[in-house]
């Protein structure tokens, strides 16, 4: 399984994080709320102005998520992030490498 381009890899990462979060806290599979958050995250990634030059979300100057959704996704990331290394080591390492890349500036 290849990791694909940057947006595809980001989708795989957020999908894995939401599955860890929901499985551990809400039960098996994705509950309706987590499924809606995943769909929202995918929609936002589809329109990311940086696409393959996308930085890690916590380093980005553009806030794609609404304030309420940003709080939700931060909660998921705080919970799942430490657990990703054991469950999805390749995605974790790729995400770590993405955080080390320079942050592009949005063209005005």
N, C-alpha and C positions, 0 to 999 in steps of 0.2 A: 504494500500500500504506500503510494507516494504521498508526500505532504502537500503537493500542489503549490499554487501561488500564495502570496501573503494573505489575501482575503480568505481563500479556502482554508488555510492553516488556522487563521483566527477563528473561523466558524467551527472547525474541529475542536479547537481549544475551548471555546465558550460552551460548546455542546458537551464536551467531557466534564467541564466544571459544573454545569447545571445538573448533569446526571449524578455526579458525586453528591452534590448538595441535596438534591431532591431525594435521592435514594436514602441517604443517611438521616435526613430530617423529616421527610414526608412519606417514606415507604418506597416500594418498587416503582420503577418507571418514572415518568415525569407527570406530576400533577398538572391540573389545568393552569394554575398560576405560573408555574415554572415553564410550561410549554408556551404560554403567551409571552413570557419574558424572552425565551429563546427565539421565537418568531420576531419579536421586536428587535433583538440584537442582530439577527440576520438581515432585517430590513435596513437597519442603520449601517451595517457593514457594506451592503450593496450600493449605498450612495456615499460611501466614504470618499471625500475629495482627494485623498492621498493614494488610494488603491494599493498597488504593490510597494509603494514607499511608506505605507502606513506605519507609524510608530506604535509602540505599546500604548494602550489607552491612558495609563497614568502619566505618560510623558507628552501626550498630545495637547496642542494648543486649541483644538476644536473640541467642543463638548457636544457630541452627537446625541447623547441621551437626555431626555427630560430630567428635571431635578429628581422627581420621584423614582424614575427608573434607574437613575444613576445610584441612588441610595440602595436600591434592590441589588443591582449588579455588583456593587462594592461589597455588600454582605456576602453574596455568593463567592466572589473572588477571595475575600478574606478567609472564608471557611475552606474552600476547595484548593486554593493555591498551595498550601503546605502538603496537601494530600495528593496533588498531581504528580509529584516526583516519583512516588511509589507506583501509582496506578497508570500513569502515562508519561514515562520518563522522556521519550523523544519529543513529545509536544512541550514538555517542561523546559528542556534544554533549548529548543528552538525559541520559545517565548523569552527565556533568559537572554539569548543572543539578540533578539529583537529589542530588548530594553537597552542594550549597549550601543545600538546604532544611533546615528545623529538624527535629530528630529527635524523633518523638513518644515519649511515655512510655507504657509498658504499664500498662493499668488493672489494679489489684489486686483 
